Amino acid sequence: MTERHIDVSVEDARSARSTRTTDFLGLLWRVLTSPRLTLVALLWLGGVIGLSQIIPQPLYSLEEPLAYSQWFANMPQFLWPWVDDLRTLGFFHLRTSVWLRLPLALLFFHALAMCTFTFPVAWRRTWARAELTESLEGSQDETPPTLGRPLGLAVWYAASVEHVFSHTTQRLVQDGYTVQSNPRAWLGLAWRRRLGWWALCGVYIGLALLAIGLLWHSWLSRTHVVELQPSQTISVPGFPELKLRLEDIRITGDPLDPSQGVAQVRRANAESDSEVITLPLHAGRMIGGMWWTVVDIVPRVEVTAWDVRGNQRLELWSFVPLARATERVRLSLSGEGNASFASLPTQNVTVRVGHASEKDVPAGRFTLSFFHGVETDPAWVATLGDGDEVIFEGVRYRTSLSYDVQLRIQQGWGWVLAASGWLSIALGGLSLVLCRPIWLVMRTQEAAGGCHMTIWVDTLAPHTPSLEWLHTLGRASADEERLGR
């Protein structure tokens, strides 16, 4: 048997077709429908999101000088020379800046273009195959649209066209393909797992929903971050009728570094009676058309002072701005500026709380340092826990742990679209893993001394079919006819 074969690439032929359209709109369409653009947009998004996890992203505005100075003091010192430049470029608000919105817009238009391109092809391959056969029969274009990995093969066989065509279709059926053929035109279609093309469409639908949902959330939704303190009722900015009160906190694990916990918040408004809402840390809930998330639980050390000789409470001054003398101060363990200090003016003593540095100290222990006047070195450092007391120079100091809750309330329905997009991407991706479609178009034509067969394959399977398998489709039938002669 004499056999000549030329491997051809469907993508190369398709690119050759596309060069007929050299206008700007045609070039833009080819760019938007390139699968490589999906990878570019996702890598861009992943880079921005990853950078936002490295560079601190404040949850509040930095326009107020006091808020800015406190935030600046908490920045790593090596970043101080570049803080102003990074802030001007929007690197401290990446999630609401053009750095995130631009790739989201690119991903949205790309996903729309891919949906426009893939929907008609998927429809013809699943529900309109008869019409597709007729259109291919009358078309001279040998490269149908491809949605996945293109593969092509052109082979000349020294055998009759009828024999090669019939045996090739039989071989495809034996290999598990569903075949639809037109023996008069020697044209055949073969496919496996055809519904997998709709899974690909589902992935791009999900990408479009995800992009538009995140864009909507970034531009139109309103996000409020409120700090809840025990036994304190506050109003949510923009919703004066909504009153919130922190009722209780339950911590799991290290009480000074809560990684898990549950906050109970009492909600009251003008339209309904008050109710207690349970919110686990980092887990969101849909309440009243808004998405509520406890983003952080911050431990505080409450300190009270008693005069041992006079048996009376003493007033303490916290070092935070606008503080007043109170019988109880709440100090921060995070070392944020002056929030960890308080003074006892009657004794000319300053106290400071901090984390215990010793490695063998049990969980939940902290230090209470005492300073005289303006001295920078502590006169004494005591290691305490929740509810412990210590006496220093005739004053009994009692400490207890309490917690503040940082609650984020998001208004807007962009998150619904984004969540729907994630679901569509997950379902489509899982379907593609389990059901990778293959589409095959076969043409056979008479040629001098034999026949010419061309096969084009479009598949989302990375390694199936192989080029060697395509070679064997018509070769066996040609060998059988030669032996029969």
QUICOR-V320495 format. One record per residue. N is the residue number from 1. PHI is phi in radians with two decimals (999 if undefined). Layout:
n=N phi=PHI
n=N phi=PHI
//
This chain:
n=1 phi=999
n=2 phi=-1.78
n=3 phi=-2.41
n=4 phi=-2.16
n=5 phi=-2.40
n=6 phi=-2.26
n=7 phi=-1.37
n=8 phi=-2.19
n=9 phi=-1.83
n=10 phi=-1.08
n=11 phi=-1.15
n=12 phi=-1.15
n=13 phi=-1.18
n=14 phi=-1.13
n=15 phi=-1.16
n=16 phi=-1.12
n=17 phi=-1.11
n=18 phi=-1.20
n=19 phi=-1.22
n=20 phi=-1.15
n=21 phi=-1.80
n=22 phi=-1.89
n=23 phi=-1.29
n=24 phi=-1.13
n=25 phi=-1.10
n=26 phi=-1.13
n=27 phi=-1.13
n=28 phi=-1.09
n=29 phi=-1.12
n=30 phi=-1.15
n=31 phi=-1.19
n=32 phi=-1.19
n=33 phi=-1.74
n=34 phi=-1.49
n=35 phi=-1.04
n=36 phi=-1.14
n=37 phi=-1.14
n=38 phi=-1.04
n=39 phi=-1.13
n=40 phi=-1.09
n=41 phi=-1.12
n=42 phi=-1.19
n=43 phi=-1.16
n=44 phi=-1.08
n=45 phi=-1.07
n=46 phi=-1.07
n=47 phi=-1.14
n=48 phi=-1.15
n=49 phi=-1.14
n=50 phi=-1.12
n=51 phi=-1.15
n=52 phi=-1.19
n=53 phi=-1.43
n=54 phi=-1.59
n=55 phi=-1.52
n=56 phi=-1.00
n=57 phi=-1.99
n=58 phi=-1.13
n=59 phi=-1.53
n=60 phi=-2.27
n=61 phi=-1.29
n=62 phi=-1.82
n=63 phi=-1.27
n=64 phi=-1.31
n=65 phi=-1.01
n=66 phi=-1.16
n=67 phi=-1.11
n=68 phi=-1.17
n=69 phi=-1.12
n=70 phi=-1.17
n=71 phi=-1.16
n=72 phi=-1.09
n=73 phi=-1.15
n=74 phi=-1.57
n=75 phi=-1.26
n=76 phi=-0.99
n=77 phi=-1.09
n=78 phi=-1.20
n=79 phi=-1.58
n=80 phi=-0.95
n=81 phi=-1.13
n=82 phi=-1.91
n=83 phi=-1.06
n=84 phi=-1.11
n=85 phi=-1.15
n=86 phi=-1.13
n=87 phi=-1.16
n=88 phi=-1.07
n=89 phi=-1.39
n=90 phi=1.46
n=91 phi=-1.33
n=92 phi=-1.71
n=93 phi=-2.42
n=94 phi=-1.08
n=95 phi=-1.29
n=96 phi=-2.19
n=97 phi=-1.90
n=98 phi=-1.15
n=99 phi=-1.09
n=100 phi=-1.68
n=101 phi=-1.21
n=102 phi=-1.13
n=103 phi=-1.15
n=104 phi=-1.15
n=105 phi=-1.13
n=106 phi=-1.07
n=107 phi=-1.12
n=108 phi=-1.12
n=109 phi=-1.18
n=110 phi=-1.13
n=111 phi=-1.13
n=112 phi=-1.08
n=113 phi=-1.10
n=114 phi=-1.17
n=115 phi=-1.11
n=116 phi=-1.08
n=117 phi=-1.40
n=118 phi=-1.46
n=119 phi=-1.00
n=120 phi=-1.06
n=121 phi=-1.17
n=122 phi=-1.11
n=123 phi=-1.12
n=124 phi=-1.13
n=125 phi=-1.37
n=126 phi=-1.94
n=127 phi=-2.16
n=128 phi=-2.25
n=129 phi=-1.27
n=130 phi=-1.12
n=131 phi=-1.11
n=132 phi=-1.16
n=133 phi=-1.07
n=134 phi=-1.13
n=135 phi=-1.18
n=136 phi=-1.18
n=137 phi=-1.12
n=138 phi=-1.59
n=139 phi=-1.78
n=140 phi=-1.64
n=141 phi=-1.34
n=142 phi=-1.54
n=143 phi=-2.18
n=144 phi=-1.10
n=145 phi=-1.04
n=146 phi=-2.01
n=147 phi=-1.92
n=148 phi=-2.29
n=149 phi=-1.50
n=150 phi=-1.45
n=151 phi=-2.61
n=152 phi=-2.44
n=153 phi=-2.68
n=154 phi=-2.12
n=155 phi=-2.36
n=156 phi=-1.87
n=157 phi=-2.10
n=158 phi=-1.52
n=159 phi=-2.67
n=160 phi=-1.23
n=161 phi=-1.17
n=162 phi=-1.12
n=163 phi=-1.18
n=164 phi=-1.10
n=165 phi=-1.15
n=166 phi=-1.16
n=167 phi=-1.26
n=168 phi=-1.17
n=169 phi=-1.13
n=170 phi=-1.11
n=171 phi=-1.12
n=172 phi=-1.12
n=173 phi=-1.11
n=174 phi=-1.10
n=175 phi=-1.51
n=176 phi=1.64
n=177 phi=-1.56
n=178 phi=-1.58
n=179 phi=-2.07
n=180 phi=-2.19
n=181 phi=-2.26
n=182 phi=-2.18
n=183 phi=-1.07
n=184 phi=-1.17
n=185 phi=-1.71
n=186 phi=0.92
n=187 phi=-2.13
n=188 phi=-2.38
n=189 phi=-2.04
n=190 phi=-2.44
n=191 phi=-2.68
n=192 phi=-2.43
n=193 phi=0.91
n=194 phi=-1.11
n=195 phi=-1.20
n=196 phi=-1.10
n=197 phi=-1.15
n=198 phi=-1.25
n=199 phi=-1.12
n=200 phi=-1.10
n=201 phi=-1.07
n=202 phi=-1.09
n=203 phi=-1.11
n=204 phi=-1.27
n=205 phi=-1.09
n=206 phi=-1.09
n=207 phi=-1.11
n=208 phi=-1.14
n=209 phi=-1.14
n=210 phi=-1.08
n=211 phi=-1.14
n=212 phi=-1.21
n=213 phi=-1.14
n=214 phi=-1.20
n=215 phi=-1.13
n=216 phi=-1.05
n=217 phi=-1.11
n=218 phi=-1.24
n=219 phi=-1.67
n=220 phi=-1.81
n=221 phi=-1.32
n=222 phi=-1.90
n=223 phi=-2.08
n=224 phi=-2.08
n=225 phi=-2.01
n=226 phi=-2.09
n=227 phi=-1.78
n=228 phi=-1.80
n=229 phi=-2.02
n=230 phi=-0.99
n=231 phi=1.03
n=232 phi=-2.25
n=233 phi=-1.74
n=234 phi=-2.27
n=235 phi=-1.82
n=236 phi=-1.36
n=237 phi=-0.99
n=238 phi=1.54
n=239 phi=-2.34
n=240 phi=-1.08
n=241 phi=-1.41
n=242 phi=-1.65
n=243 phi=-1.90
n=244 phi=-2.17
n=245 phi=-2.50
n=246 phi=-1.40
n=247 phi=-1.63
n=248 phi=-2.79
n=249 phi=-2.33
n=250 phi=-2.10
n=251 phi=-1.88
n=252 phi=-1.96
n=253 phi=1.69
n=254 phi=-1.14
n=255 phi=-1.18
n=256 phi=-1.63
n=257 phi=-2.47
n=258 phi=-1.20
n=259 phi=-1.71
n=260 phi=-2.42
n=261 phi=3.14
n=262 phi=-2.32
n=263 phi=-1.92
n=264 phi=-1.91
n=265 phi=-2.05
n=266 phi=-1.60
n=267 phi=-1.91
n=268 phi=-2.45
n=269 phi=-2.50
n=270 phi=-1.27
n=271 phi=-1.71
n=272 phi=-2.60
n=273 phi=-1.26
n=274 phi=-1.23
n=275 phi=-2.52
n=276 phi=-1.70
n=277 phi=-1.93
n=278 phi=-1.67
n=279 phi=-2.25
n=280 phi=-1.19
n=281 phi=-1.09
n=282 phi=1.20
n=283 phi=-1.92
n=284 phi=-1.69
n=285 phi=-2.44
n=286 phi=-1.57
n=287 phi=-2.33
n=288 phi=1.04
n=289 phi=1.34
n=290 phi=-2.25
n=291 phi=-1.73
n=292 phi=-1.80
n=293 phi=-2.45
n=294 phi=-1.45
n=295 phi=-1.58
n=296 phi=-2.83
n=297 phi=-2.10
n=298 phi=-1.85
n=299 phi=-1.29
n=300 phi=-2.25
n=301 phi=-1.92
n=302 phi=-1.57
n=303 phi=-2.16
n=304 phi=-2.17
n=305 phi=-2.23
n=306 phi=-2.18
n=307 phi=-1.38
n=308 phi=-1.13
n=309 phi=-1.28
n=310 phi=-1.56
n=311 phi=0.89
n=312 phi=-2.44
n=313 phi=-1.31
n=314 phi=-1.97
n=315 phi=-1.56
n=316 phi=-1.99
n=317 phi=-1.99
n=318 phi=-1.39
n=319 phi=-1.50
n=320 phi=-1.30
n=321 phi=-1.06
n=322 phi=1.09
n=323 phi=-1.34
n=324 phi=-2.20
n=325 phi=-1.22
n=326 phi=-2.41
n=327 phi=-1.42
n=328 phi=-2.48
n=329 phi=-2.04
n=330 phi=-2.00
n=331 phi=-1.91
n=332 phi=-1.54
n=333 phi=-1.65
n=334 phi=-1.52
n=335 phi=1.26
n=336 phi=-1.38
n=337 phi=0.97
n=338 phi=-1.64
n=339 phi=-1.19
n=340 phi=-1.66
n=341 phi=-1.97
n=342 phi=-2.61
n=343 phi=-2.11
n=344 phi=-1.99
n=345 phi=-1.03
n=346 phi=-1.14
n=347 phi=-1.90
n=348 phi=0.95
n=349 phi=-2.16
n=350 phi=-2.02
n=351 phi=-1.98
n=352 phi=-2.48
n=353 phi=-1.83
n=354 phi=-2.87
n=355 phi=-1.27
n=356 phi=-1.24
n=357 phi=-1.55
n=358 phi=-1.19
n=359 phi=-1.29
n=360 phi=-1.58
n=361 phi=-1.33
n=362 phi=-1.08
n=363 phi=-1.11
n=364 phi=1.55
n=365 phi=-1.76
n=366 phi=-2.47
n=367 phi=-1.94
n=368 phi=-2.18
n=369 phi=-1.79
n=370 phi=-2.07
n=371 phi=-2.14
n=372 phi=-1.62
n=373 phi=0.92
n=374 phi=-1.81
n=375 phi=-1.14
n=376 phi=-1.67
n=377 phi=-1.74
n=378 phi=-1.20
n=379 phi=-1.34
n=380 phi=-2.81
n=381 phi=-2.26
n=382 phi=-2.02
n=383 phi=-1.76
n=384 phi=-2.27
n=385 phi=-2.36
n=386 phi=-1.07
n=387 phi=1.51
n=388 phi=-1.38
n=389 phi=-2.22
n=390 phi=-2.61
n=391 phi=-1.94
n=392 phi=-2.34
n=393 phi=0.92
n=394 phi=1.42
n=395 phi=-2.14
n=396 phi=-1.60
n=397 phi=-1.86
n=398 phi=-2.02
n=399 phi=-2.09
n=400 phi=-2.65
n=401 phi=-1.59
n=402 phi=-2.48
n=403 phi=-2.40
n=404 phi=-1.75
n=405 phi=-2.09
n=406 phi=-1.72
n=407 phi=-1.93
n=408 phi=-1.88
n=409 phi=-2.06
n=410 phi=-1.97
n=411 phi=-1.91
n=412 phi=2.34
n=413 phi=-1.84
n=414 phi=-1.08
n=415 phi=-1.15
n=416 phi=-1.15
n=417 phi=-1.11
n=418 phi=-1.11
n=419 phi=-1.14
n=420 phi=-1.10
n=421 phi=-1.12
n=422 phi=-1.04
n=423 phi=-1.12
n=424 phi=-1.12
n=425 phi=-1.12
n=426 phi=-1.13
n=427 phi=-1.16
n=428 phi=-1.13
n=429 phi=-1.12
n=430 phi=-1.13
n=431 phi=-1.11
n=432 phi=-1.20
n=433 phi=-1.17
n=434 phi=-1.54
n=435 phi=-2.46
n=436 phi=-1.56
n=437 phi=-1.38
n=438 phi=-2.33
n=439 phi=-2.21
n=440 phi=-2.32
n=441 phi=-2.05
n=442 phi=-2.17
n=443 phi=-2.12
n=444 phi=-2.25
n=445 phi=-2.31
n=446 phi=-1.20
n=447 phi=-2.51
n=448 phi=-1.07
n=449 phi=1.37
n=450 phi=2.99
n=451 phi=-2.56
n=452 phi=-2.11
n=453 phi=-2.08
n=454 phi=-2.14
n=455 phi=-2.20
n=456 phi=-2.14
n=457 phi=-2.19
n=458 phi=-2.20
n=459 phi=-2.59
n=460 phi=-1.81
n=461 phi=-1.47
n=462 phi=-1.19
n=463 phi=-2.19
n=464 phi=-2.21
n=465 phi=-1.43
n=466 phi=-1.68
n=467 phi=-1.13
n=468 phi=-1.12
n=469 phi=-1.14
n=470 phi=-1.09
n=471 phi=-1.07
n=472 phi=-1.38
n=473 phi=-1.05
n=474 phi=-1.66
n=475 phi=-1.15
n=476 phi=-1.11
n=477 phi=-1.17
n=478 phi=-1.16
n=479 phi=-1.12
n=480 phi=-1.10
n=481 phi=-1.19
n=482 phi=-1.11
n=483 phi=-1.18
n=484 phi=-1.13
n=485 phi=-1.31
//
